[in-house]
Amino acid sequence: MDLTRTDPEAADSVPVDLVLIDLGPDDPRMAADVAPLIRALRPRLSADAFTAFAEEGHAQGLRFTVAYDTATGRALGAATHRVLATSRGRLLFVDDLVTAAGSRGRGIGARLMAELERRGRAEGCTRLELDSGTTNVEAHRFYHAHRLTVAAFHFGRELEPDPGEGRSGTDGDSGRDRGPAGR
């Protein structure tokens, strides 16, 4: 996830020229570029579970926006997001926002956030919302720096699968604690 300070171990600490590209689940760059970024947030998400999640999420309106370094072609960050109609109005909900560990502090998260805001406005959304694990203080700093506020508590609990169903969640991650790299 993007941090508000430069990672001292980053190979390159200078800003990069980025191009933002939306990828669909059938694009081979999903497995090569997006999966490693999302799996940094959700380490228990297997490669197969990522593919299933990408396909099902895309069918539900989830979009995958990837930030590529124009000089190297390397994926440096990604955002998954969707427009939701709620009783509070239309909102752009950000499911995931991540910057590659070695590229944090270079403006990649800020560029993705600006693009998400632009898309939300273009879709007639009145808010941009996301959830962040309660212990991910570094992500919280980033969000506060980008004028996001803590507007609600998100409650949840694990559901045991129905014995007759045979289907479970994709990664078993409730999102409670995604560690220092995740939001």
N, C-alpha and C positions, 0 to 999 in steps of 0.2 A: 504494500500500500504506500502511497505517496506520503512523505513526511514533510514537515515545514522546515526542516533543516537538512543540510547536505550530509549524506552518509560519508563519514571520513574514509571508508574503505572503497568508495565508489571509484571505478577505473577512470571515469570521466565525470568531472563535477561541473562542466560548463553546460549551459542550456543547449538544447538540440532543436533542429528543424524537424517538425513532425507533420505527418499526413495522417488523418483520421479516416479509417475505412470500416464500413459495416460488413461483417461476414455472416453468412448463413451456415447452418449446420452441415451442409454438404460440401463446403469449401475445405480443401485439405489443410489450409492454414489454421483451421480450428484446432485440430489435433496437434499440429506442430507449434503454433504460436500462442493460442488462447488457453488451451488446456493447462500448460505449465503455469501460467499466470494465475488462473482461477484455482488450481490445485495448491498453490502457495497459500491461498486463503483457507482452503478446505483440504488439508492433507489426507483426510480419510476418503476423499472422493477418488475412486479408481478411474483409470482411463476409460473403461467401458461405461462406468456410471456417468462420467462427464459427457460422453457421446449421447447417452440416453437423455440426460438432462438438457443438453443443447437442442436436441430434436424436439422434445416435449415442450420445453420453455419457448422455443421459437414459434411453435404452433399456437402458443398462448399469447403471443405478442412480444416476447422477450427479444431484445435486440442486443447484438454484440458489437460494440464499437472499439476498435483497436487502434492504438497510437503507434505508428511505425516511424522509426528514425529514417529520414529521407536519404541520409548519407550511407547508412549500412543496411537498410532494409529490415533491421531487427525490430521485433515487437517489444516495446518498452512499457506498455501499459494497456489496460483494457477496462471497459465499463460495460456491465450488463444492465439494461434498463427497459422499462415498459410504461406505457400510459395506462392509468387506472381511473375508472369512473367511481367516485366515492360519494358518500352523503355530504362530504365537505367540499365537493367539486372535483374537477379533473386534476390529477397530479401525475408528475413524472416520478416513478419510484425507481430508485437505483438499487438493484439487487447486489451488485458487486462493483467495487472500484479498486483497482490494484495497479501498482507500479512495480516493475521488476526491481528486486532488492538492490542491485548495483547501480540503479538509475534514479534513485530517490533524491529529492531536493533539486531536481533539474527543471521543474516546471511542468512535468508531464501530467501529474494529477490535476494541477491548476488548469491546464489546457483541456483535459477531459471534462472537468467540472464546468468550465465556460461553455463547452459544446453541449453538455447536458442541459444547462440553463437555456441556451439558445433553442434547442430542440423542444424543450418544455413549453417555452413561449409560443413557438411555431405551431404546436399541437393544441394551443388554447388551455394549457395547464395553469393553475393558479398557485401551485406549490411544487417544490422538488423535495422529496423525502427519501430517507434511507435509514437503515438500522445499523448500529455499530455495537459490537460486543462491549460489555461494561468495563472490561479491564484493558481495553485498547486505547490507552491514554494518548499515545502519539497520533492515532487516527483522529481522536477527538480534537486535538490541537489543530490539525489540518482543517477539520470541518468548521470549528469556531473561527479560524482565520478566513474562511470563505463564507462567513456570515450565516452559517446554519446554527440553529438553536435547538436545545433539548426541549421538544414540544410535547412529549408523551413518554410513558413507559411502555415497552412492548413486552407483553407477557406470553409465555408459551409453556407447553409441556410435551413430553414425548408421548406418542400414541403407540400402543402395542398393536401389531397387525392382527386383523381378524384371523382366527385359525383357519377358516375356509378360503381365505383370499389368496394367500401365497405371494402377495406383492408387498414390498416394503419401500421405504424411502431410498433415495439415491446414495446418501452418504452417512446417514446417522448423525449428522452434525446439526445440533439445535441452534447454532449460531451464538450460544452463550458466551463463549470465549474463543476468539479466533486467533489469539496470540498477537504479538507485536507486528506481524506482517499483514494482518487482515482487518477489515472494517466490518 
